[in-house]
């Protein structure tokens, strides 16, 4: 009897494993497809219709007016087969958005601080027409900036930088604290992240690691667009309260 139960258990686990692998493969394919999309908002892409879940993907470009950086976002949602359509295409940015100038997120940095540099290696690349590079300089009055990537600490051309208020030859990068403020981290989470910047975390040296902070924040997302997604999913789930699913024929109550 015990052997029979064990055999059935193994068969059930193997079946579940195959379902999870198929579902994972479908998700990867959905994300891969999304990264090939260049339109402002693409239609939902259903993938792997025979799997336990239907995967729907959408690229958010039109939400850039509620973000601090111009960066497309990809959202993949898995919905169990048999549930109503999620209708991600109905997800739209707010009709009215209050934009905040970059200046609000900036620290006070003295005009003679060593953070201000000439960045000659960047200017050389910008001055080469064949490369088609641009020095992304901001004064603080802007409400939209270029993308802050995970490699931001490397002083790369095209990354957002601040122009010196009085010396046009100087510019600087955003500090880790400014990066965290732009991401609008909760106070407790920002304090934890700043421990890496100031060397108060045992995972980094006592000198701190700005690159570690920029890597963490550059791989994160700005919250506003995901608040909208969460709201859409919340309304969808609320609508399922009165939705009844029939039991499979081989399932007993």
N, C-alpha and C positions, 0 to 999 in steps of 0.2 A: 504493500500500500504506500509506504514512504517513498519507494523507488518511483512509483507511478506519479506521485505528487511532485517529486523532484524533476521528472521528465517534463511534466506540464509547465512547471515553473521556468525551466530552461527555455522551452519553446516560447513561452510568453515574453521572456526577457530578450530573446533573439529577435522576435517580431518587433518589440518596442525599439530595440536598437536600430533595426532597419528603418523604422519610421522616422527616428530622430536623425539618422544620417541623410535620408531623403529630404527631410525638412531643412537641414542645415545646408545641403547642396542648393536647394531652391533659394534660400536666403542669399547665399553668395552670388548666385546668378542674377538675382534681382538687383543687388548692389552694383554688380558689374555693369548691368544694363543702364543703371541710373547714371553712372559716371560717364557714359557716352552721350548723354543728353545735353543739348546746348540751348534748347528753347527755354523761355522764362518759366513755364510750368508744363510739365509733361503729363500726358494722360496716365492713369493708373496702369501699371504693368502686372497683370496676373501671371504668376509662374507656377509651374508644377501643380496643375489642377487636380491630379490624382492623389496628392499627398494629404496628410491629415489636416494641413492648414493651407489656406490660400494666402499667398504673399502679395501684398500691394505696395508699390513703391511710388514715391513722388519726389520731385526736385523742387526746392523752394528758392527761386531767384527773386521773386517779386516781394519777398519779405525783407529785402535788404534795407528798406527804409525804417525798419524797426530794429536793425542791428547796428552796432558801432563799426562794423567792417563789411566791406562788399565781398561776401563769401557765400557761394551756393551751399545749401544744406540738403542732405539726402535723408529721407525718412522711409523706413521699411516697417510695415506692420503685418503681423500674422493673425489671421482670423480663422477660427475653426470652420471646417466645411459644414454647411448647413445653416450658418448664421446669416442674418441679413447683410447686404453690402455695406461696407464702411463709408463709401462715398467720400474718399479723400479729396476728390476734385472740388468739393464744395468748401474746402478749407481755404479761407481767404484772409489776407492781412486786415488789421483793424482799419476802419474807414478814416479814423483820425488818430494821428500818432504825435506825441510830444517828443520832439527831438532835443537832445541835450548836447551842447557844444563840448568838444573834446577838452576844453580848458577846465571843466569841472572835475575831471579825473586826474589832473596833473598835480604833481608835487611842486613845492617851491625849490627850485634849483638855482643857486647863485650864478650870476653871469660869468664868473671866473672859475667855476667848478671844472674839474678835469673831465667830466662827462661830455662837455662840449668839445668836439673835435672837428678837424677839417675833412676827414673821411676821403682822403685823396684817392684811395683805391676805387671807391664808388664813383667819384667824379670822372675818373679816367674811363670807366666803362660807359658812363652816360655820354661822354664826348665822342664815342666811337659810333658813327651813324649806322654801321652795319649790324651792330648788336641790338639796336632799337630798345635800349634800356631807359628807364626814367627814374630820376631821384624823387621819391615820394616824400616831399617836405610839407609839413603842416605848421600852422601858427597857433592853433588852439581854438580858433573860431569855427572850425569845421564840425559837421555832425555826422560825417561818413568818412572813414579812412580805409586804406588798403589793408589786405589781409595780414594779420599777425600770425605767422606760422610757428610750428614747434621749433624751428631752427633759428628763431629770431635773434638769439644771442650771438650769432655768427657775423653780424654787420654786413648783411647781403644787400645788394642793389635791389630796389623795388620794394623793400620793407619800409613801413611807415616810420618817419623820423621827424623830429621837431626842429624848426629853424630857429637859430639864435635870435633873440629880440632885437639886438643892436648890431651884430656882426654877421652879414650874409655868408661869410666864408665858413661859419661854424654850424654844426648841427649835432644832435644827440639822439640816442635811442630812448624809447620809453623805459622807465625803470620797472622792475618786477612789481612794485606796489601799484604803479599806474596801470600796468597790464591787468592786475587782479581787479582793480577798480572798474576798468572797462568791461571786464567779464561780469561785473556786478555780483561778486561772490558774497554770500552771507558773512557777517562780521567774524563769526567763529571759524569759518572755513578759511577766510582770508588770513586770520592770525596764524592758523596752522601752516598755510602755504608760506607765509613770511618767515617762519622758523627756518625754512630751507635757505631763503635769501640771506638771512642774517647769521647763519651758522649755529642756530640754536637747536638743530635736530641732529642726532647722532649719525644719520645716514649721509651727512655731508661734512666737510671740514669746518673748522671754527671760523674760517674766512667767509663761509657762506657760498652759495652757488646760484648765481643769477640764471645760468643756463638751465639748471634743473627746474627752476620756477617757470621760465619761459617755455620749456618743453611741456610741462604739465598743462599750463594755461593755453598754449598753442594747440594742444590736442583736445582741448575742451570745446564747448559750444556756448554761444551767447544764449541766455535763457529765454528771451522774449518769444522767439519763434516756437520754442518747445512748450511754453506755457499755452500758446494757442493750440498746439497739437494735443496737449493734455486735456484742454477744455473740450475739444472736438471728441476725443475718446470718451470723456466723462459723459457727454450728452448721448453718445452712442450706447454706452453701457446702461445708462438710465432708461433708454428706450427698450432695452431687452427685458425689463421687469415683467412685462405682460406677454413676452414672446415665449411660446411653448415649443419645444423640440420633441418630435416623436421618438420613442425608443427604438433602437435597431430591432429587427425581427428576432435575432438570436439572444436578446438581452431580456432577462426576467426582472420583474419588480421585487 
